[in-house]
Amino acid sequence: MPNRVPRVLPNSNHPCFLDTMRPSTPISAVSLAFVVGFTSGCSALNPFDNPRQDRVEELADALHAKDFARAASLTNDPLTAEADIRKTFDNVGDSALDIDVPDIDGGARSYSLSNTWTLPNGQTAHSEGALDFALDGRSEEIKWSPALFDGRLGTGGHLTFAENKTLTTPIVDRHGIPIMEWSTVTAISIDSRTPENSLDALAETTSSIDPSITADGFRAQLDAEEPGTRFAALSLREDDIAPLRSTIEQLEGVTLSEQGKLLGSDPKISSPAFAGLPEYWTDKLDDGAGWSFSGTGPAGSFDIAAERPNELPSIRTSIDVPIQAAAQKAVDARQEPAVIVAVEPTSGGILGVAQNDSASAQGPIALSGSFPPGSTFKTVTTAAALGTGAADPDTVLPCPAQTTVDGRAIPNDENFDLGDVPLHTAFAQSCNTTQAILSADLGADDMKDTAAQLGLGVDFDAPGITTITGQVPVTKNGPERVEAAIGQGTVTASPFGIALMEAAVANGGSVVPPWLIDGEDTKASASPQPMDPKFAESLSAMMQETVSSGTASSLARFEGLGGKTGTAEVDGKSAHGWFAGIVDNVAFCAFIEGADSSGPAVTMSGDFLDNAGEAIYR
């Protein structure tokens, strides 16, 4: 077979064209060397090579990989191109671009690009870009223009992705009263270059709003930041910043900026129950967020794709603002750590959770503190005695000044002695010795199981709020069970747990899972059988006797109020004071750490009920 040189296609008139399809004579070695050399010299004109196609595909790959410098280097103006590319990608967030590169053929200068954007929220959008080559049709340089992203963009134009959230959605109480709203605040920022005299002046100016603000506090914040980092030292509401703005603006090294923030509607009302609401609000808005993908060009802004956010008029909670405010006012009047928790028995809705500053310094103790409940736990001990048949309300039992049961000596408060009295009287007078005597007739699981029937010792997972009710262990026969019977020893409870316990009593012996956010379900770690309603009725009657003629008789002016006082001994410290109450459809717990007796908690409960007024009964 004769030697052949590969055919060069497709133009037979091209000076580099050789056709080997027609028969020819054998080519000599010298001739072959000439042909090879000749065709090599024409390789740059080989129509199979398409440098412009390669360049556009390389540009598309670089943009997909977010290699902005490489993408810009493929254009005729790398500096401007890189700045424009970064501007768009800075404004579209974590978006990815895929360019469907067309066939770049012939000598055309302009081509359309089909761009597919994968947006940060997982949605996709499409834009039609425009690509031009510089100079003439044989140039390989891409003429830079932001129109590559969308044909409507011009010099300096860019694309933007934005999530559209209903930030105006308020968090409201059960009556629709706002408790948290999106508000404009002014951030006051400083950095390590802010002069010392500016820090001193800033502290002096803003301490009129919050006396705890100090220049040393600002310096401590600066020490915790990287040198040169500018950060917001504090944020102020519009009403607070207005009279101070002109003074602060003159301070060297201090800057002001406007920001949006979810804030409490009334700065005088705060609650650990509100702590999880901003995160829930954010998640809810994220789930229903709309979005827009738009451009800004010479003719102004234009939409490429968009989706409207879901309508979310408000996030409703179980909180009752008048009850919350009444509780807050009552605890703020105390110097010791003080809390009040209120729950609606029939629904399980959390009506209010208030702590004063002394309590809040320890964290959300109203919801998750762990304290010996003292005599408030006698509600459980008495219920266990009723449930097991060890006694009924009229069973006559001894109430001596002191007694020893299973090796544990138990005294009454100030050694009072009632002699032999019915159980309901011993309960109302908070007789420790009677409860200790009853404990001897209870089994190891009886108090634990009875407490669980009333929600105490059960874990509840309620969206928007974290709570701990308490711990009631299985008790061995002996001192451990005797101590547990009067709320000492290994038994612990939070104020929330005691309020929930009383709510179950008020609800006929059946605990309703607590909740904070309307429409959200609460999960419980256990679902014990409800208490026999007749036992709950007996407990309610004993609690009313406690108020009418027992240890809480100073509250007898409140119609329909029942309750249980509690003093909890703490080794080496002043005793804690408790009062747990039920009135109308409100169950509540008042707790004062280190009060030395239940008296201050009883007084604070009266303040709460006075402050609440008709809000309790509506």
Secondary structure by P-SEA (a helix, b strand, c coil): ccccccccccccccccccccccccccccaaaaaaaaaaaaaaccccccccaaaaaaaaaaaaaaacaaaaaaaacccaaaaaaaaaaaaaaacbbbbbbbcccccccccccccbbbbbccccbbbbbbbbbbbccccccccccccccccccccccccbbbbbbbcccccccccccccccccbbbbbbbbbcccccaaaaaaaaaaaccccccccaaaaaaaaaaccccccccccccccccccccaaaaaacccbbbbbbbbbcccccccccccccaaaaaaaaaaaabbbbbbbccccccccccbbbbccccccccccccaaaaaaaaaaaaacccccbbbbbbccccccccccccccccccccccccccccccccaaaaaaaaaaaaccccccbbbbbccccccccbbbbcccccccccccaaaaaaaccaaaaaaaaaacccaaaaaaaaaaccccccccccccccccccccccccaaaaaaaaccccccccaaaaaaaaaaaaaccccccccccccbbbbbccccccccaaaaaaaaaaaaaaaaccccccccccccccbbbbbbbcccccbbbbcccccccccbbbbbcccccaaaaaaaaaaaaaaacccccc
